[in-house]
Amino acid sequence: MTEDRNMTEEETGSAPEQTEVKADEGRLDEAEEKKKENGWDGTGEAATKTDPTEAEFVHPEGGWGWVVMLASMWCNGSVFGIQNAFGILFVYLLKEFGSEEDPDLRFRTAWVGSLSMGVIFFCSPIVSVFTDLLGCRITAVGGAAVGLVGLLASSFVKSLGPLYFTYGVVFACGCSFAYQPSLVILGHYFKRRLGLVNGIVTAGSSVFTVSLPPLLSALLARIGLQNTLRVLCVFMFVLMLAGLTYRPLLPPPVSSGKSGGRCSVIHRVFNIKIWRSLGYRIWAFGIPAALYGYFVPYVHLMKHVEERFGTDANKEVLLMCIGITSGVGRLIFGRVADYVPGVHKVFLQVASFLVIGLMSMMIPLCNVFGGLIAVCLLMGLFDGCFICIMAPIAFELVGSQNVSQAIGFLLGMMSVPMTVGPPIAGFLRDHLGSYDVAFYLAGIPPIIGGAVLCLIPWVEQREKRKQQKKKDEDAVHTMLDQALGPHGDASKAESPESVI
């Protein structure tokens, strides 16, 4: 009887132990199931909680997106086609407002086109804010309307001075507001094919750059400068209609309840998240550094050909070579970018800058016109590579919710070297008597800028390792907290007998 009573006490003593251990295991299993339901992936990362828009949204990869792609292609073509064809308008502006033999008039007239191109990129940070607040559709349609008004007003100008405002500022601002949403909206419809789509869209400017100059020359010869500008207004009207197709799909970013409405608007206007990424900071400063010499050949190559091969040289062929191969490069490398994982797409831009820098240095060494044609073919091909993957890289570095201001700030910083580089090259030509030194020096910034961009994949990989290490540590701490119980009493977890 005594032994039976002792065995019964031992059995009843072990029962609470087993019951409590099973209860602890049940609580752990229940907690893990709840975390999995809330997005816990087993490594300490709650994917659906960190960025619900990215995790839940599925890009259609087509459908209405193809219409949006064609509308964006028209935008790129009409904006930069007109800008690149300013050389044709330049000659008629000289005839309209003065004598072609007046060197001072040439300088003042050239600033009309230079100011217009610079304002397009300088306004980009402001455009990104409007895109975030108003959306791609309203921003693009409003910008096209402003551009139409500026171009129409330019057709009634009777002197050179007002053109600085109507064409150089108003028209350029409208183009800037219409251009940037055409890049941002593509991320709403495409992700897997984003590189190819960007290649097709940016190829629009190459198509217009090749086809628009002959059209403008014929119009200028038949109907004059003022009526030609009015015909170009049709391009901007079609651009307004194209902007209406920019139907957004991605939901707006969800702000936390603690921040409040006013703080949410401030954060959307001044998006500092993009500057927290070291990779983006390197990218945003490396590309402008490379562009100090990037556009020098595009501006001064024609004059260099006249000095080296004579005025009878068919220099227009060089522009056609650059335009055609640039379009081909945007299609090819846009598709190639879809197969390059993550931020390693940056290496395509590195290769582009390296080739462009070397080709710039090769220009003075070409004593045969055929050599210049080969140089221009390569420059155009890798120019298309550089341009078509800008948007995909921005999406990789900052995500779709922040890409608008990321592209806007980058384009804004690009406006400085775009306007400074070519005048410096002209200054060297005036004092040295030839363009040789200018082209040699123009090849250095792209090579240096490309070398700086090589740091981005390494920086991004290091940042990912840090984040993964932190997530693993958080996961370990979370599991320990769950094992210790709600009150963190380790003695109870380790020795259930203490309860009895």
Secondary structure as GFF3:
##gff-version 3
##sequence-region A 1 500
A	DSSP	alpha_helix	2	37	.	.	.	ID=ss1
A	DSSP	alpha_helix	47	50	.	.	.	ID=ss2
A	DSSP	alpha_helix	52	56	.	.	.	ID=ss3
A	DSSP	alpha_helix	64	84	.	.	.	ID=ss4
A	DSSP	alpha_helix	86	97	.	.	.	ID=ss5
A	DSSP	alpha_helix	103	122	.	.	.	ID=ss6
A	DSSP	alpha_helix	124	134	.	.	.	ID=ss7
A	DSSP	alpha_helix	136	154	.	.	.	ID=ss8
A	DSSP	alpha_helix	161	165	.	.	.	ID=ss9
A	DSSP	pi_helix	166	171	.	.	.	ID=ss10
A	DSSP	alpha_helix	172	184	.	.	.	ID=ss11
A	DSSP	alpha_helix	186	189	.	.	.	ID=ss12
A	DSSP	alpha_helix	194	243	.	.	.	ID=ss13
A	DSSP	alpha_helix	260	269	.	.	.	ID=ss14
A	DSSP	three_ten_helix	273	276	.	.	.	ID=ss15
A	DSSP	alpha_helix	278	290	.	.	.	ID=ss16
A	DSSP	alpha_helix	296	309	.	.	.	ID=ss17
A	DSSP	alpha_helix	316	337	.	.	.	ID=ss18
A	DSSP	three_ten_helix	342	345	.	.	.	ID=ss19
A	DSSP	alpha_helix	346	362	.	.	.	ID=ss20
A	DSSP	three_ten_helix	363	365	.	.	.	ID=ss21
A	DSSP	alpha_helix	369	388	.	.	.	ID=ss22
A	DSSP	alpha_helix	390	398	.	.	.	ID=ss23
A	DSSP	alpha_helix	403	432	.	.	.	ID=ss24
A	DSSP	alpha_helix	436	442	.	.	.	ID=ss25
A	DSSP	alpha_helix	444	453	.	.	.	ID=ss26
A	DSSP	alpha_helix	455	484	.	.	.	ID=ss27
A	DSSP	alpha_helix	490	494	.	.	.	ID=ss28
A	DSSP	three_ten_helix	496	499	.	.	.	ID=ss29
###
